[in-house]
């Protein structure tokens, strides 16, 4: 309901951006759930990354929902993986729309708190 109300005020261009972000989140959620439930997680990840990769390429450019100032144009499938914790969060690597800029790393998982994973990533950086 709030999405529809926001879309009616924001205009068509912004509404289309929100729809792309909503679709992106749905595809990432499906991917995360399938990897979490799979016995062969590596094969499932590689197979299920394909729809996400195609979606990002077909859309041409996407604004990431967690930070709409980040514009991406592709997915680095070889760099994507998952973490071996209880929820098996995904590490997704998106290609920046600016070819000179670094890729954007996203941790995505369903049904769990990210604070522990953020602490782990901060420790890895140190």
Secondary structure as UniProt FT lines:
FT   HELIX           2..10
FT   HELIX           12..37
FT   HELIX           41..59
FT   STRAND          62..63
FT   TURN            65..66
FT   TURN            68..69
FT   STRAND          71..75
FT   HELIX           77..79
FT   STRAND          81..82
FT   TURN            86..87
FT   STRAND          90..96
FT   TURN            99..100
FT   STRAND          104..108
FT   HELIX           115..125
//
